[in-house]
Amino acid sequence: MKARLRLIRATLMLTMVTSGCAVHRTSVYDGREFPLERIQQISARMDADAVRKRLGSPYATGVDADGRRYWEYRYRGQQSTSAGGGLLLAGFVASQASVGGEVRVVFDATDRVGQVIWEIAGADAYRVLGGGGGE
Amino acid sequence: MSARACTARSRVAFCIALFVALPSAGCAVGGGTIRIAADRSFEPQALEQVAPGMPEAAVVAALGLPASFGVDDRGRHYLQYNQLRIGAQMIAGGTGVIGVNGTFALGSTTGFDVRVFIEEGRVARVAQRTFHAAERADR
């Protein structure tokens, strides 16, 4: 009997703890890792080998609506944090931040870089890689 | 206390424990918000400080570090800021001190996002989008 009462007490204790507070962090990435810090080294008139040397093999290749060949590099992620509190998780707050980056390198008819479209996400990335846009 | 009374009490206690433990461990329902924001929060009024000709560093001083930055399909450099709130209902499949595994059923989005275009280190123009909470179609 004492053992059963101890079990009940332990169950109640566990329930109170588990239902009182919950924190969850997740990071979900899409694509393939590539050197984000080299994105801004890609410039017009570069050939495909020079692009590959800096960014590696593309995650995807294709032809756009204007018939131009392009390479895509993508490594984007969402870092989420959520926290809930109260019995049966009555309420929660969560935050989500985008991280990583993506590039589309569009080649012209001579197979050289004609256009580079890119985005790098995250305040930390801006602190390290940003600033001086268009200068 | 007789043995029968003690057994009855322990059964009741065990049922109460199960009643509380099973829902909280197996299924929980909650409501709240998901915030998607840049490194620092700011009010929409702060955008009024951002005007063409302003240096990029002054934009960062006014609005904080951007959520992202890049070059768009017209070759324009930009800083992107998001200040969004997504109301959500959540049904979780289990709770614990270290984790919640669940399914999010997202609700309406409110807030705004801003793209500050930079040319030669200074603001060229500002584009803004405001999200209004979705209204039910049957209202």
Boltz contact constraints between the chains, C-beta under 6 A:
constraints:
  - contact:
      token1: [A, 4]
      token2: [B, 10]
      max_distance: 6.0
  - contact:
      token1: [A, 8]
      token2: [B, 13]
      max_distance: 6.0
  - contact:
      token1: [A, 8]
      token2: [B, 14]
      max_distance: 6.0
  - contact:
      token1: [A, 8]
      token2: [B, 17]
      max_distance: 6.0
  - contact:
      token1: [A, 11]
      token2: [B, 17]
      max_distance: 6.0
  - contact:
      token1: [A, 11]
      token2: [B, 21]
      max_distance: 6.0
  - contact:
      token1: [A, 12]
      token2: [B, 17]
      max_distance: 6.0
  - contact:
      token1: [A, 15]
      token2: [B, 20]
      max_distance: 6.0
  - contact:
      token1: [A, 15]
      token2: [B, 21]
      max_distance: 6.0
  - contact:
      token1: [A, 15]
      token2: [B, 24]
      max_distance: 6.0
  - contact:
      token1: [A, 18]
      token2: [B, 95]
      max_distance: 6.0
  - contact:
      token1: [A, 18]
      token2: [B, 96]
      max_distance: 6.0
  - contact:
      token1: [A, 19]
      token2: [B, 24]
      max_distance: 6.0
  - contact:
      token1: [A, 22]
      token2: [B, 95]
      max_distance: 6.0
  - contact:
      token1: [A, 22]
      token2: [B, 100]
      max_distance: 6.0
  - contact:
      token1: [A, 24]
      token2: [B, 99]
      max_distance: 6.0
  - contact:
      token1: [A, 24]
      token2: [B, 100]
      max_distance: 6.0
  - contact:
      token1: [A, 84]
      token2: [B, 30]
      max_distance: 6.0
  - contact:
      token1: [A, 88]
      token2: [B, 24]
      max_distance: 6.0
  - contact:
      token1: [A, 88]
      token2: [B, 28]
      max_distance: 6.0
  - contact:
      token1: [A, 89]
      token2: [B, 28]
      max_distance: 6.0
  - contact:
      token1: [A, 89]
      token2: [B, 30]
      max_distance: 6.0
  - contact:
      token1: [A, 89]
      token2: [B, 95]
      max_distance: 6.0
  - contact:
      token1: [A, 91]
      token2: [B, 30]
      max_distance: 6.0
  - contact:
      token1: [A, 91]
      token2: [B, 32]
      max_distance: 6.0
  - contact:
      token1: [A, 92]
      token2: [B, 30]
      max_distance: 6.0
  - contact:
      token1: [A, 92]
      token2: [B, 32]
      max_distance: 6.0
  - contact:
      token1: [A, 93]
      token2: [B, 32]
      max_distance: 6.0
  - contact:
      token1: [A, 94]
      token2: [B, 34]
      max_distance: 6.0
  - contact:
      token1: [A, 95]
      token2: [B, 35]
      max_distance: 6.0
  - contact:
      token1: [A, 96]
      token2: [B, 34]
      max_distance: 6.0
  - contact:
      token1: [A, 96]
      token2: [B, 36]
      max_distance: 6.0
  - contact:
      token1: [A, 117]
      token2: [B, 73]
      max_distance: 6.0
  - contact:
      token1: [A, 118]
      token2: [B, 70]
      max_distance: 6.0
  - contact:
      token1: [A, 118]
      token2: [B, 71]
      max_distance: 6.0
  - contact:
      token1: [A, 119]
      token2: [B, 68]
      max_distance: 6.0
  - contact:
      token1: [A, 119]
      token2: [B, 70]
      max_distance: 6.0
  - contact:
      token1: [A, 120]
      token2: [B, 69]
      max_distance: 6.0
  - contact:
      token1: [A, 121]
      token2: [B, 68]
      max_distance: 6.0
  - contact:
      token1: [A, 123]
      token2: [B, 39]
      max_distance: 6.0
  - contact:
      token1: [A, 123]
      token2: [B, 65]
      max_distance: 6.0
  - contact:
      token1: [A, 126]
      token2: [B, 65]
      max_distance: 6.0
  - contact:
      token1: [A, 126]
      token2: [B, 66]
      max_distance: 6.0
  - contact:
      token1: [A, 126]
      token2: [B, 69]
      max_distance: 6.0
  - contact:
      token1: [A, 130]
      token2: [B, 69]
      max_distance: 6.0
  - contact:
      token1: [A, 133]
      token2: [B, 77]
      max_distance: 6.0
  - contact:
      token1: [A, 133]
      token2: [B, 118]
      max_distance: 6.0
  - contact:
      token1: [A, 134]
      token2: [B, 77]
      max_distance: 6.0
  - contact:
      token1: [A, 134]
      token2: [B, 118]
      max_distance: 6.0
  - contact:
      token1: [A, 134]
      token2: [B, 119]
      max_distance: 6.0
  - contact:
      token1: [A, 134]
      token2: [B, 120]
      max_distance: 6.0
  - contact:
      token1: [A, 135]
      token2: [B, 120]
      max_distance: 6.0
  - contact:
      token1: [A, 135]
      token2: [B, 121]
      max_distance: 6.0
